[in-house]
Amino acid sequence: MTKKRNTLFRWLARFRQRKKIHEHIVDNPILVSFLVLFALVFLVVGWTLAKGLYDRTFAVDVLVEAHGMLLDVFVFGVIVLYLNQIGDKHRQIESFRNEIDDLRGWCSELAARKNRGNIIRLARNRVKFIDLQDSCLQSMDFGSTKINLKGSIFLRANMENVVSHNSILDECKFQEAMMEGIDLSNCSATNANFSFAKLKQSSLNSVNFSHAIFSGADLTDSEVDHTIFAHTLMDACKLSNSSVQHADFSNTDLHRSELIDCNLAGSRFNDAKLLSTNFEGTQLTDCNFSNADCTDANFRQANLRNVRFNNAILVGADFRHAIHYDETYLNAQGMNASKAIEYFVEDLSKCRTLYQAKFDEAVHEVIQHTHPDLLLTPKDLDIKLDIVT
């Protein structure tokens, strides 16, 4: 019985010793690797020396094996490493996209910060298209970092008070996005869609919005100076109380839009469609409406000093109580009110027609006296079609 017990104790002691050796190997893998390497080198080199095999043939064989090893390192090392890096990058991109999906519909500061980080990391990996619909980016600041998000989706996203300068937002979709207070100065957003987006009190200075869509968008109380809206669809858009100086609205469709009490000084509306557009009380000094269709446009109480209407269609336009020249300018030029009206009529005389246009009595009398043909029913077939439309 005692002998069996001693055998059991010896077996347990050996088991504990083996367990300690295993733990030592796990805890010190580098040291163990060197010991194994040293043992193998000692065994192989010692055996080879004992057999006297280190001759010229052996050296040739070693060189052949060395070249084979270099080829293996290149093929299975460099190429496999490159493929692994591509795989790791792809997995990282997928993890960033998955996190954006997980945060979709949750609006909080934490969600916004995580989305911002994921966007920046995806941009660093040169990923352009990102699906951010229903995502939260509220109050996030991307600064002046140039981020390329071409073609990304921001449908119904919360982007209030976001700051992003110099970014590329071409062909992005912002329909119904909440973008109040956003700052996109110096960005490019060509062919983007902002239909029914809320952009109140935004800073959109020097942005390129050419060929974009702003149908039903609200840009009230915004700063939009030196911005390009060429060939843009802006029907039923709201721009009231905004600063839109020196903007380019060439070939833009602004029919039924509201530009009330804006500052549009120096802006271009060449070839624009301004049917029933409301410019009431707006500063239009030095604006260019050449070839524009201003049918039923409202210019009441607007400042029209030095405005060009060359070849413009002004059918049914309302110019009542419009400001032709302000008093400071009149006094500086030594002109009276009647002279100012003459200059205003001279500007209007370059248009295609004033048929059914509305004027103050004094202005109407001057037009009827100097350019009565402009008040007659237009004979041009194209203009007739515009009236019917």
C-alpha positions as CSV (number, residue, x, y, z in Angstrom):
1,M,0.0,0.0,0.0
2,T,2.8,2.4,0.9
3,K,4.7,1.5,-2.3
4,K,1.6,2.4,-4.4
5,R,1.2,5.7,-2.5
6,N,4.9,6.6,-3.2
7,T,4.4,5.8,-6.9
8,L,1.4,8.1,-7.0
9,F,3.3,11.0,-5.4
10,R,6.2,10.6,-7.8
11,W,3.8,10.7,-10.7
12,L,2.1,13.8,-9.4
13,A,5.5,15.5,-8.9
14,R,6.5,14.7,-12.5
15,F,3.2,16.1,-13.7
16,R,3.7,19.3,-11.8
17,Q,7.2,19.6,-13.2
18,R,6.0,19.1,-16.7
19,K,3.3,21.7,-16.1
20,K,6.0,24.2,-14.9
21,I,8.1,23.5,-18.0
22,H,5.0,24.0,-20.2
23,E,4.3,27.3,-18.5
24,H,7.9,28.4,-18.9
25,I,7.8,27.7,-22.6
26,V,4.6,29.7,-23.0
27,D,5.9,32.6,-21.0
28,N,9.3,32.7,-22.7
29,P,8.8,31.7,-26.4
30,I,11.8,33.7,-27.7
31,L,14.3,32.2,-25.2
32,V,13.0,28.7,-25.9
33,S,13.3,29.3,-29.6
34,F,16.9,30.3,-29.3
35,L,17.7,27.2,-27.1
36,V,16.1,24.9,-29.7
37,L,17.9,26.6,-32.5
38,F,21.3,26.4,-30.7
39,A,20.6,22.7,-30.0
40,L,19.8,22.0,-33.6
41,V,22.8,23.9,-34.9
42,F,25.1,22.0,-32.5
43,L,23.7,18.7,-33.5
44,V,23.8,19.3,-37.3
45,V,27.2,21.1,-37.4
46,G,28.8,18.6,-35.0
47,W,27.5,15.6,-36.9
48,T,28.6,17.1,-40.3
49,L,32.1,17.8,-38.9
50,A,32.4,14.4,-37.5
51,K,31.6,12.8,-40.9
52,G,33.9,15.2,-42.8
53,L,31.3,16.4,-45.2
54,Y,32.3,20.1,-45.4
55,D,33.9,20.1,-48.9
56,R,33.5,22.1,-52.2
57,T,30.4,20.1,-53.2
58,F,28.7,20.9,-49.9
59,A,29.4,24.7,-50.4
60,V,27.8,24.5,-53.9
61,D,24.7,22.8,-52.4
62,V,24.5,25.5,-49.7
63,L,24.6,28.3,-52.3
64,V,21.8,26.5,-54.4
65,E,19.7,26.2,-51.3
66,A,20.3,29.9,-50.4
67,H,19.0,31.0,-53.8
68,G,16.0,28.8,-53.3
69,M,15.4,30.3,-49.9
70,L,15.6,33.9,-51.4
71,L,13.0,32.9,-54.0
72,D,10.8,31.4,-51.3
73,V,11.1,34.6,-49.3
74,F,10.1,36.7,-52.3
75,V,7.2,34.5,-53.4
76,F,5.8,33.4,-50.1
77,G,7.0,36.4,-48.1
78,V,6.6,39.6,-50.1
79,I,3.6,38.5,-52.2
80,V,1.8,36.8,-49.4
81,L,2.4,39.8,-47.1
82,Y,1.0,42.1,-49.8
83,L,-2.1,40.0,-50.2
84,N,-2.5,39.9,-46.4
85,Q,-2.3,43.7,-46.2
86,I,-4.9,44.0,-48.9
87,G,-7.1,41.6,-46.9
88,D,-6.5,43.4,-43.7
89,K,-7.4,46.8,-45.3
90,H,-10.6,45.3,-46.8
91,R,-11.6,43.9,-43.4
92,Q,-10.9,47.3,-41.7
93,I,-13.1,49.1,-44.3
94,E,-15.9,46.6,-43.7
95,S,-15.6,47.1,-40.0
96,F,-15.9,50.9,-40.4
97,R,-18.9,50.4,-42.6
98,N,-20.5,48.0,-40.2
99,E,-20.1,50.4,-37.3
100,I,-21.8,53.2,-39.4
101,D,-24.7,50.7,-40.0
102,D,-24.9,49.9,-36.3
103,L,-25.1,53.6,-35.4
104,R,-27.7,54.4,-38.1
105,G,-30.8,56.1,-36.6
106,W,-29.1,56.8,-33.2
107,C,-28.5,60.6,-32.7
108,S,-26.2,61.5,-29.9
109,E,-22.8,63.1,-29.4
110,L,-21.2,59.7,-29.1
111,A,-22.8,58.4,-32.3
112,A,-21.8,61.6,-34.1
113,R,-18.2,61.3,-33.0
114,K,-17.9,57.7,-34.0
115,N,-19.4,58.4,-37.4
116,R,-16.9,61.3,-37.8
117,G,-14.0,59.0,-37.0
118,N,-15.3,56.3,-39.4
119,I,-15.7,58.8,-42.2
120,I,-12.1,60.1,-41.7
121,R,-10.7,56.6,-41.6
122,L,-12.6,55.5,-44.7
123,A,-11.4,58.7,-46.5
124,R,-7.8,57.9,-45.6
125,N,-8.3,54.5,-47.2
126,R,-9.5,56.3,-50.3
127,V,-13.1,55.1,-49.9
128,K,-15.3,57.6,-51.6
129,F,-18.8,56.2,-51.5
130,I,-20.2,56.0,-47.9
131,D,-23.9,55.3,-47.0
132,L,-24.7,57.7,-44.2
133,Q,-28.5,57.9,-44.6
134,D,-30.3,58.4,-41.3
135,S,-26.9,58.9,-39.6
136,C,-26.0,61.5,-37.1
137,L,-23.1,64.0,-37.6
138,Q,-24.5,66.8,-35.5
139,S,-21.9,69.6,-34.6
140,M,-19.0,67.6,-35.9
141,D,-16.0,69.6,-37.2
142,F,-14.0,68.2,-40.1
143,G,-12.0,71.5,-40.3
144,S,-10.1,72.2,-43.5
145,T,-9.3,68.5,-44.2
146,K,-10.0,67.7,-47.8
147,I,-12.3,64.7,-47.7
148,N,-13.5,63.1,-50.9
149,L,-17.0,61.7,-50.4
150,K,-18.1,61.7,-54.0
151,G,-21.4,59.9,-54.5
152,S,-22.1,59.3,-50.8
153,I,-25.6,59.1,-49.5
154,F,-26.8,61.5,-46.7
155,L,-30.6,61.0,-47.0
156,R,-32.3,62.3,-43.9
157,A,-29.0,62.6,-42.1
158,N,-28.6,65.0,-39.2
159,M,-25.8,67.4,-40.2
160,E,-26.7,70.4,-38.2
161,N,-23.8,72.8,-37.4
162,V,-21.3,70.5,-39.2
163,V,-18.1,72.2,-40.4
164,S,-16.3,70.9,-43.5
165,H,-14.2,73.1,-45.7
166,N,-12.6,72.1,-49.1
167,S,-14.3,68.7,-49.2
168,I,-15.5,67.0,-52.4
169,L,-19.3,66.3,-52.2
170,D,-19.9,65.9,-55.9
171,E,-23.0,63.7,-56.8
172,C,-23.9,63.2,-53.1
173,K,-27.5,62.8,-52.1
174,F,-28.7,65.1,-49.3
175,Q,-32.5,64.8,-49.8
176,E,-34.4,65.8,-46.7
177,A,-31.2,66.2,-44.7
178,M,-31.2,68.4,-41.6
179,M,-28.3,70.8,-42.3
180,E,-29.2,73.9,-40.4
181,G,-26.1,75.9,-39.5
182,I,-23.8,73.8,-41.7
183,D,-20.5,75.3,-43.0
184,L,-19.5,74.0,-46.4
185,S,-17.3,76.9,-47.5
186,N,-15.0,76.2,-50.5
187,C,-16.5,72.7,-51.0
188,S,-17.4,71.2,-54.4
189,A,-20.9,69.8,-54.6
190,T,-21.6,69.5,-58.4
191,N,-24.5,67.3,-59.4
192,A,-25.5,66.9,-55.8
193,N,-29.1,66.6,-54.7
194,F,-30.3,68.8,-51.9
195,S,-34.1,68.4,-52.5
196,F,-36.1,69.5,-49.5
197,A,-33.0,69.8,-47.4
198,K,-33.1,72.2,-44.4
199,L,-30.1,74.6,-44.8
200,K,-31.2,77.6,-42.7
201,Q,-28.5,79.9,-41.3
202,S,-25.8,78.0,-43.3
203,S,-22.4,79.2,-44.5
204,L,-22.1,78.2,-48.2
205,N,-19.6,80.8,-49.4
206,S,-17.6,79.9,-52.6
207,V,-19.2,76.5,-53.0
208,N,-19.6,75.0,-56.5
209,F,-23.2,73.8,-56.8
210,S,-23.3,73.7,-60.6
211,H,-25.8,71.2,-62.0
212,A,-27.1,70.5,-58.5
213,I,-30.8,70.1,-57.4
214,F,-32.3,72.3,-54.6
215,S,-36.0,71.7,-55.3
216,G,-37.9,72.8,-52.2
217,A,-34.7,73.4,-50.2
218,D,-34.7,76.0,-47.4
219,L,-31.6,78.3,-47.3
220,T,-33.2,81.1,-45.4
221,D,-30.8,83.5,-43.4
222,S,-27.7,81.9,-45.0
223,E,-24.4,83.3,-46.3
224,V,-24.0,82.2,-49.9
225,D,-21.5,84.7,-51.4
226,H,-19.4,84.0,-54.5
227,T,-21.2,80.7,-54.9
228,I,-21.8,78.9,-58.2
229,F,-25.4,77.7,-59.0
230,A,-25.0,77.5,-62.7
231,H,-27.3,75.0,-64.5
232,T,-28.9,74.2,-61.1
233,L,-32.6,73.3,-60.5
234,M,-33.9,75.5,-57.6
235,D,-37.6,75.5,-58.1
236,A,-39.6,76.5,-55.0
237,C,-36.4,77.1,-53.1
238,K,-36.2,79.6,-50.2
239,L,-33.3,82.0,-50.0
240,S,-35.0,84.9,-48.1
241,N,-32.9,87.2,-45.9
242,S,-29.7,85.6,-47.2
243,S,-26.5,87.2,-48.5
244,V,-25.9,85.9,-52.0
245,Q,-23.5,88.5,-53.4
246,H,-21.6,87.9,-56.7
247,A,-23.2,84.5,-57.1
248,D,-23.6,82.7,-60.5
249,F,-27.2,81.7,-61.3
250,S,-26.5,81.3,-65.1
251,N,-29.0,78.9,-66.7
252,T,-30.6,78.2,-63.3
253,D,-34.2,77.3,-62.9
254,L,-35.5,79.4,-60.0
255,H,-39.2,79.4,-60.8
256,R,-41.5,80.0,-57.8
257,S,-38.5,80.5,-55.5
258,E,-38.4,83.1,-52.7
259,L,-35.5,85.5,-52.6
260,I,-37.2,88.1,-50.4
261,D,-35.0,90.8,-48.6
262,C,-31.8,89.2,-49.9
263,N,-28.5,90.9,-50.9
264,L,-27.9,89.7,-54.4
265,A,-25.6,92.5,-55.5
266,G,-23.4,91.7,-58.4
267,S,-25.0,88.3,-59.1
268,R,-25.5,86.8,-62.6
269,F,-28.9,85.4,-63.8
270,N,-28.0,85.0,-67.5
271,D,-30.4,82.7,-69.3
272,A,-32.1,81.8,-66.0
273,K,-35.7,80.8,-65.6
274,L,-37.3,83.1,-63.1
275,L,-41.0,82.5,-63.6
276,S,-43.0,83.8,-60.6
277,T,-39.7,84.2,-58.7
278,N,-40.1,86.6,-55.7
279,F,-37.3,89.3,-55.4
280,E,-39.4,91.6,-53.2
281,G,-37.2,94.0,-51.2
282,T,-34.0,92.5,-52.5
283,Q,-30.8,94.3,-53.2
284,L,-30.1,93.6,-56.9
285,T,-27.5,96.3,-57.6
286,D,-25.3,95.5,-60.6
287,C,-27.1,92.2,-61.3
288,N,-27.2,90.8,-64.8
289,F,-30.5,89.3,-66.1
290,S,-29.5,89.1,-69.7
291,N,-31.6,86.5,-71.7
292,A,-33.5,85.6,-68.5
293,D,-37.2,84.6,-68.5
294,C,-38.7,86.8,-65.7
295,T,-42.3,86.1,-66.5
296,D,-44.5,87.2,-63.5
297,A,-41.4,87.8,-61.4
298,N,-41.9,90.1,-58.4
299,F,-39.4,93.0,-58.2
300,R,-41.5,95.2,-55.8
301,Q,-39.4,97.4,-53.6
302,A,-36.2,95.8,-55.0
303,N,-33.1,97.9,-55.6
304,L,-32.6,97.8,-59.3
305,R,-29.7,100.2,-59.7
306,N,-27.5,99.4,-62.7
307,V,-29.4,96.1,-63.4
308,R,-29.0,94.7,-66.9
309,F,-32.1,93.2,-68.6
310,N,-30.6,92.8,-72.1
311,N,-33.0,90.6,-74.2
312,A,-34.8,89.5,-71.0
313,I,-38.5,88.5,-71.0
314,L,-40.4,90.6,-68.4
315,V,-44.0,89.6,-69.2
316,G,-46.2,90.4,-66.2
317,A,-43.2,91.3,-64.0
318,D,-44.1,93.6,-61.1
319,F,-41.8,96.6,-60.7
320,R,-44.0,98.7,-58.4
321,H,-42.2,100.7,-55.7
322,A,-38.9,99.4,-57.0
323,I,-35.9,101.5,-56.1
324,H,-34.2,102.8,-59.2
325,Y,-31.4,104.8,-57.6
326,D,-30.9,105.5,-53.9
327,E,-30.9,109.1,-52.6
328,T,-27.1,109.0,-51.8
329,Y,-26.4,108.1,-55.4
330,L,-28.8,110.7,-56.8
331,N,-27.2,113.5,-54.6
332,A,-23.7,112.4,-55.6
333,Q,-24.6,112.5,-59.3
334,G,-26.6,115.7,-59.0
335,M,-29.7,114.0,-60.4
336,N,-33.4,114.4,-59.5
337,A,-36.0,111.6,-59.3
338,S,-37.2,112.1,-62.9
339,K,-33.7,111.7,-64.3
340,A,-33.3,108.5,-62.3
341,I,-36.5,107.1,-63.8
342,E,-35.2,107.9,-67.3
343,Y,-32.0,105.9,-66.5
344,F,-34.1,103.0,-65.2
345,V,-36.3,103.0,-68.3
346,E,-33.2,103.0,-70.4
347,D,-32.0,99.8,-68.6
348,L,-35.4,98.2,-69.2
349,S,-35.5,99.2,-72.8
350,K,-33.0,96.6,-73.7
351,C,-35.4,93.7,-72.8
352,R,-37.5,91.8,-75.3
353,T,-40.9,92.7,-73.9
354,L,-42.6,94.5,-71.0
355,Y,-46.1,93.1,-71.9
356,Q,-48.4,93.3,-68.9
357,A,-45.6,94.4,-66.6
358,K,-46.6,96.5,-63.7
359,F,-45.0,99.9,-62.9
360,D,-45.5,103.0,-60.8
361,E,-47.5,105.5,-62.7
362,A,-44.5,107.8,-63.3
363,V,-42.4,105.0,-64.7
364,H,-45.2,103.7,-66.9
365,E,-45.7,107.1,-68.4
366,V,-42.0,107.4,-69.4
367,I,-42.1,103.9,-70.9
368,Q,-45.3,104.7,-72.8
369,H,-43.7,107.9,-74.1
370,T,-40.2,106.6,-75.0
371,H,-40.7,102.8,-75.7
372,P,-44.4,102.1,-76.3
373,D,-43.6,99.0,-78.4
374,L,-42.3,97.2,-75.3
375,L,-45.8,97.4,-73.7
376,L,-47.6,95.9,-76.7
377,T,-48.6,92.2,-77.2
378,P,-45.4,90.5,-78.2
379,K,-45.2,89.3,-81.8
380,D,-42.4,86.8,-81.1
381,L,-43.8,83.2,-81.2
382,D,-41.4,82.0,-78.6
383,I,-42.6,84.6,-76.1
384,K,-46.2,83.7,-76.8
385,L,-45.4,80.1,-75.9
386,D,-43.7,81.2,-72.7
387,I,-46.9,83.2,-71.7
388,V,-49.1,80.2,-72.3
389,T,-46.8,78.0,-70.3
